């Protein structure tokens, strides 16, 4: 199912997802799309039912946690290193199998771990890392933050992750309280950019969204209580919004795969209700929305496409949802000139379906219709 760095592969008379009424001949050479031409009309102007194929850019998940094995980190501490490594390798494999070829890990995995997993387990997943997250334990002044950030820089991570507010573990009335002072927050962003690192910000809402806009971070994550005014300023500032909508609906289900305690489920349900409003505001104001799942356990990895369903339920069109997972996501990563499109000269990260992915009823149909996943990069390029 997974084709790694094809030296030469040709698709004849294939649909490109999102382009209606045309078929194409697509040639891949040395892991890149080398030729894309409109196919000559067939004499009978039809293809036998059940043999049509659609090709889409590889999905980009901008918010996942590949190193985590359990919802509660105390449970992960009970596992031995070999078990954790095996579960991380399974997360890579499951993520690729569902058509996600590039991820941004939002904290937990270091570049050295990615290198080991790619080499040892031959799972060609492209991973952008942020290594450790800056959170409550780091709200100890600028000198401490400078030291902590130097440690993260030394890992080779390309992103800095700021835990600017609480999350499901915080009481509802305190969940938008800032963890860092405004001075500390501004220093983190300034220092990251001075070292050519991008910044993503975990924030449920409130003043830390304002700080993110003022500081010029690359993306805010979650944004549960994003206001209409903030959405307008996000759009003007070109700060991206990665809402991670599906995880809250999953967490709200007491009988679901996470089976969390009732208090957490109740908080998640409230978050999901507010989230739909945030998406409406963001869409209306023209905010660039990126696809991210916040998936972090074996029960979730491999089901990333559920995020498309939730984004559509919350008001995005199917085309907008797909754009959030391909072209827009690539742009947010700073890779829009090489990923996220079926285009000549782009890296041949792609998913081949036997149904039109823009018409598929839901994520389950999509997942079951994947014929193959193609990754264009060589192993050396992924590590």
N, C-alpha and C positions, 0 to 999 in steps of 0.2 A: 504493500500500500504506500510506503514512503519511498520516494525516488530521490536519492541523494546526488546532488551535483551532476545532473545528466550532461554527458559530453555532447550527445546529439539525440534529440527527440523531436518528432514532428506530430502535430495534431492536424488532421485534415478535416475540413468542414465542421469545425467546432464553434459553438456559440461562446461569445464573451459575455459574462454576466453583466447585465445592465444595458446592453446594446440590443435593441429589439429589431427583428426583421432581417438580420444579417448573420452570415457565418464566415468563419475565417480559417485560414491556414496559418498555424502558429509553429514557428521553428525555434527550438531552444538549442543553443550551442555553448558549451563550457559554462553552463549554469546561468546564462543570460538569455533573455528574449532577443534573438538576432533578427527575426523577420516575422512580421504580422501583416498579412495581406487578405483582402476580402476574397472569399472563395468564389470560384466560378459557379454559376447556378447549375444545379444538377439537371440532367435531361428530363427526369420525371418530376423535378422540383420538390422532391420529398425524400425523407430518410425513414427507413423502417421504424415503426413504433418500438420504443424501448432501447434504441441504439444511439439516440441523441445524447450529446455531452455538452456541458457548460464548464468553462474555466473561469475562475475568480482569482484575484490576488490572494495570497496567503493572509489569513486573519492575523491582526496585531492586537494582542491583549496588553493594554497599557498599565494594568494594575493587578498583579498576581503575587503569590508568595510560594515559590517553588520549594523553599527549604523547610517550611513548616509541615509538620505531620499531624498536628492535633489542634483543635480550636483553643484548648487551654494549654498554655506553654508549660505548665507544671507537668502535664501528661507527657509532653515531648521529653522532658528531662528524665523520665523514667526509662526511656528507650536507650539501647546501646548504640554506639556509633555505626556499626554495620547495618543495623536495622534502619536507622535514619537514612543512611546512604542509599540503601535499596529502595526505600520509599520515595526518596528524592528522584532517583532514576525513573521510577514508575510515574512520577509526576511529569517528568520530561516527555516520556513516551505517550502518556495519555493526552497531554496537551497537543503534541504533534498530530496524534491520531484524529483529533477532532478538527483539524485544519488550521490550527494556530501555529504559525511558523516563526513568529517573533513575539517576544514579551518584554515588558519592563517589569522587573521584579521590584516591588515596592517595599523592600526591606526584608532582610533575613539571609540572603545568599551573597557570598563574596565571589568576585571574578575567579579566584583560584578554585573554588568549588565547582563553578560552571565549567572551567577548563577540565577538571578531573572527570566530571560526569559526561561531558561530550566525548572525551577520549576513551574513557573506560567502558562506557555503555553504548557508544556509537549512536547517540540520539542528537541529530543535527539541529537543535533548537537555538535560534539566535536570542541571546539574553542581554538586555541592558540592565545594569545593576545599580543599586544604591547602597548596598552593603548594610551597615547598621542604620537604624533610625535615630534621629535626635528627638528625645521626648522629655518627660517630666524630670527624670534623673539628671538631665543636662541643663536645666534652667538654673544655672549657678554662676551666671556672669559671663562676661565676654572672654576673659582669659581661659576659663574652662572650655568654653565653646570653641575657641581657637585650637586648643589642644585636641579636643575630640574630633574636630573636623580634619585636622592634620592626620589623625589615625585613619579616618575614612578615605581621605585622598590617597593615602599610602596603599590602600587595597586595590586601587585602580578603578574604583567605581566612577561612573560618568554622571551620576545623579546624587543629589542630597535630598533626603526625605525629612521633612519637618512634621512632627506630630503637634499641630498647633492647637487642637482641642481634644477633648475626650471622644469616646465612641460609644459602642454598646455597653461598655463596662461602667460608664458614667451615669449618674442620676440625670434624668431628663432636664431638671431645672438648672443643671450645671454643665450640660454637654457642650455649650458654645463658649464657656469661659476660656480665655486664652491661657495656655500653659507657659508661654514665654512672655516676657515684657516686650513692648514695642521695640525698644532698643535692641534687645537680644534677637528678636525676629529679623529686624533690618540688617543686623550684623551678619547673621547666618547667610542671608541671600547675597549680600554684598561680597562676603568672603568666598562663597561658592562661585559666583560669577567671576571674581578675580582669578580664580584657579580654573576657569573654563569648565565649570560644572553646571549642569542644569538643576533646577529645583522643582520638586513636587511637594505639595502641601496637603496633608490630611487636615481637613477642616469641615466641621458640620455646619458652620455658619457663624454669624456675628462679625465682630470686628476683625477677626483674622482673615476673612475674605477681603475686607478693605485693605488690610496691610499687604496682602498678596498682590492686589492690584497696584498699590502704590510702589511696591518694591520691584515689580516686574518679574514675578516668578513665571516659570514655563507652564505650570498647570496646577489647578486645585482639584482635590479628590473628594468625592462624596457630595459635599455641598448641599446637605439635606435641607437646610433652612435658607437657601439662597433667596434673596428678595428680588423683586422686579427691578429696583433701582440698581442693585449690585450686578444683575445680569446685563443691564445696559452698559455699565462701566467695564465689565469683563469683556464685552464685545469690542468696545472702543480701545481697550488696552491690548487686545489680542491674547490675553491669558486664556488658555484652554481649560475646559471643564470635563473631567472624567468622573461621571456620577456613580459608577458601580451600582446600578439599580437592583439587579437581581438578587444580590446577596441578602438584602434586607427582607425581601419576600420569603426567601428560603429560611432565614433565621427566625422569622415570625411564626413559622409552622412548628408547633410543639411536637408534632408527630412526624416531622420531616427528617431528612438525612442528618441534620445536625443535632436534633433533639435537645435543644438548650433548655435551661430552666425557665419557668414562666415569667420571671421578671425581665430577663433578657428578651424573651419572645415578645413581651408587651412593648418594650422599648423599640424593638425592630419594627413592629406593626405601626407604631406612631411615625417612625422614620419613613417607612414606605409610603404612608399617606401623604406626608409632607413632600416627599421626593418627587411625586408626580407633578406637584405645583412648580417645583424648581425646574423641571424639564420643560414645562410649558413656558416659563419665563425665559429660559435660555434659548429655546427655539425662536420665540417671538422676537427676541432682541438680536438674534444672529450670532450667538456665542458659538465658537468652534467646540463641538462636543466630540470626545474621544471614547472609544470602547474600552472598558476595563471591568474585570469581574470581582476582584478582591477574593478570589478563591484560594483556599489555603489548606485543604485537607484532601485525602484520597477519595472521599465520597463526592468531591466537587470537581477535581481536575479531570478534564475530558468532557465536561458538560458546559464548556465556556459559551457555546452558542446560545444558551438560555438568555444571555444578556441581550441578544437581539430581540427576543420575544418581549422582554420587559420594556426596552426602549420604545418599541412599537406600541405596546399597550399604553405607554405614558405620552404618546403623541407624535413620535417621529414617524415619517413615512418609511416604507421598507428601503427605499433608496437612501434616505438620510441615515438610517441605522447601518446599512452596509458601508456607506461612506465613512461613518465614524470608526469602523473596524478596519478600514483599508487606507484610502488616500489621506483622510484627516489624521488618522493615527500615525501614519508615516510622517506627515508634516510635523506633528507634535514632537516626535522623536528627533526631528532634524534630519530625517532620511527620505524626505519627499522627492528627492532627485534620483532615487534608486529603488524604492520599495513602494508598495501600495497600489500599483497599477499594472495592467497587462499592456506593456508598451516596449517598443524596441529600445534596447540598451539598459533596461531595468533588470535587476536580479530576478531570476526565475523562481521566486517563491509563489506557489500557486496551489489551489485546490481544484480538483476536477470532480464534478457532480454529474449524476445521471438524471437530475431534475433541475429546472430553472431555480436557482437559489433565491431569486427575487420574488418567486411565486410560492415557494415552499410554505406550507401552512404553519409550521412551528419548528423549533430547534430539534425535536426528535426526528422529524421527517428529514431535515437537513443532515443530521448526523448519520442517519441510515442511508443517505444517498451519496455519501462520499465514496468515490471510486479510487482516488489516489491523492496523495499529498506530495508536492514537489518542493524540495529545498535546493536553492541554487548555489549556496555558499560551499566552499571547500571547508574541511574541518579546521584548517589553520586559520581561516578567516573568522571562525566562530569563537576562537579562544584567544 
